[in-house]
Amino acid sequence: MNKLAAQDRDRILQCLHTMPMTVAQISQQLHLSTARVSGIVQILKSEGLIHAPRCTTGPRGKPVNLWEIHPSLKSPE
């Protein structure tokens, strides 16, 4: 993974540490394209770092994944 991709990956993880988010929400917050965020999210999912146990309704009325940090990686509160 190149340096820029690693930085984006870390920024996405930081977002998800604050609250569960959709790809669109992450894209808006970080000013990244939806395609870029979606690609990185799939990598993070395959690495077991995040998961989407819930869905929400997207702007077009379709279900979208609500991504969050995998429970085994969350720090105790």
VMD Tcl script that draws the C-alpha trace (Angstrom):
set ca {
  {0.00 0.00 0.00}
  {1.43 3.37 -0.94}
  {1.87 6.20 1.54}
  {-1.23 8.14 0.43}
  {-3.43 5.05 0.59}
  {-2.08 4.28 4.07}
  {-2.91 7.81 5.20}
  {-6.44 7.53 3.82}
  {-6.81 4.14 5.51}
  {-5.78 5.62 8.85}
  {-8.14 8.58 8.41}
  {-11.04 6.23 7.67}
  {-10.27 4.18 10.77}
  {-10.18 7.38 12.85}
  {-13.62 8.33 11.53}
  {-15.01 4.95 12.41}
  {-13.59 5.13 15.93}
  {-15.92 8.06 16.59}
  {-19.13 6.48 15.27}
  {-20.49 4.03 12.69}
  {-20.71 5.59 9.23}
  {-21.69 4.80 5.68}
  {-19.22 5.07 2.82}
  {-20.97 8.27 1.70}
  {-20.64 9.81 5.16}
  {-16.94 8.94 5.34}
  {-16.44 10.36 1.84}
  {-18.07 13.64 2.81}
  {-16.20 14.00 6.06}
  {-12.78 13.23 4.57}
  {-13.34 14.86 1.18}
  {-12.48 11.65 -0.65}
  {-14.31 10.07 -3.56}
  {-16.89 7.43 -2.75}
  {-15.03 4.97 -4.97}
  {-11.78 5.50 -3.05}
  {-13.46 5.11 0.33}
  {-15.38 2.06 -0.86}
  {-12.18 0.39 -2.05}
  {-10.37 1.05 1.20}
  {-13.39 -0.08 3.23}
  {-13.36 -3.41 1.38}
  {-9.67 -3.84 2.23}
  {-10.31 -3.00 5.89}
  {-13.19 -5.48 5.92}
  {-11.02 -8.23 4.43}
  {-8.38 -7.52 7.09}
  {-11.02 -7.93 9.81}
  {-10.61 -4.37 11.07}
  {-14.16 -3.20 10.36}
  {-17.56 -4.76 9.81}
  {-21.09 -3.69 8.96}
  {-23.50 -5.36 11.37}
  {-26.28 -2.91 10.53}
  {-27.75 -1.13 7.56}
  {-29.39 2.24 7.24}
  {-31.47 3.76 4.48}
  {-29.50 5.68 1.90}
  {-30.62 8.83 0.10}
  {-32.29 6.79 -2.64}
  {-34.23 4.71 -0.15}
  {-32.00 1.67 -0.54}
  {-30.21 -0.06 2.34}
  {-26.54 0.84 2.80}
  {-23.99 -0.66 5.15}
  {-23.19 1.16 8.35}
  {-19.50 0.45 8.94}
  {-17.83 0.36 12.33}
  {-14.64 -0.80 13.99}
  {-14.70 -4.53 14.65}
  {-15.75 -5.12 18.30}
  {-12.56 -7.02 19.10}
  {-10.55 -3.88 18.28}
  {-12.58 -1.34 20.22}
  {-10.98 0.02 23.33}
  {-12.97 -0.48 26.53}
  {-14.89 2.59 27.64}
}
mol new
graphics top color blue
foreach p $ca { graphics top sphere $p radius 0.5 }
foreach p [lrange $ca 0 end-1] q [lrange $ca 1 end] { graphics top cylinder $p $q radius 0.2 }
display resetview
